[in-house]
Amino acid sequence: MNELKKTVFYGMLDLIGRVFIVVRYSDRVVIGARGFTEDEMKNGIVLVFNTKMRFSWDDSGISTSLVFGTAPHKCYIPADDIVLIYSPELNAQFMIAPQPAAETADRNMQACDRESAKTRHCSDHSKVVKVDFQKKKDRSR
């Protein structure tokens, strides 16, 4: 998925010269000494990149220096924490649903397993269809 994000990012950048990304709050995201505001922790932060900026996108994410106000801040944005890539000029966007951390997903699955024993519906399993492939006995004989 991260390779697709990178392809979309550079595609939009090549077409119009700038691209916006929305980065969700994570302890892995580094926004220099500035950090995230309370609102950005809830809704994410919008960052703008253009062709004149110096940045690099390696296998794990984007490294750059961004200016907030008048002060430059060293930044690192893991690709996993990019949830939206868009261009207002192109009227195009690429949205990615945030993936839960593996530990959280494991806990959710364990809770679902406990609940399924009680035959309650669990949202993580809501798209799973259980099929019984055993042959039914012909009762008409």
RAKAHU-V243346 format. One line per field, one symbol per residue. phi: phi as a letter, one per 20 degrees, with the letter a starting at -180 (. if undefined). psi: psi as a letter, one per 30 degrees, with the letter a starting at -180 (. if undefined). burial: I if it has 9 or more other C-alpha atoms within 8 Angstrom, else O. A space follows every 10 residues. Layout:
BEGIN
phi: ???
psi: ???
burial: ???
END
This chain:
BEGIN
phi: .fffgfffgf fffffcnbbd cddffbfefd dlffmdffff fedncecdcc feeebcdegd rddacdddmd dfcfccdfgf eedbcbcffe lcbcdcffef fgffffffff fffffffeme fdffdfdede ceefffffee f
psi: eeeeeeeeee eeeeefflkk kkklklffkj hafeakleef eeflkkkkkl ffljlkjaff akklkkkjcf kkkkkkjkef gjfkkljeef hkljkkkkkl leeeeeeeee eeeeeffggl kkefgfgkkk kjgkkkkjff .
burial: OOOOIIOIIO OIIIOIIIII IIIIIOOOII IOOOOIOOOI IOOIIOOOII OOOOOOIOOO IIIIIOOOOO OOIIIIIIII IIIIIIIOOO OOOIOOOOOO OOOOIOOIIO OIOOIIOOOO OIOOOOOOOO OOOOOOOOOO O
END
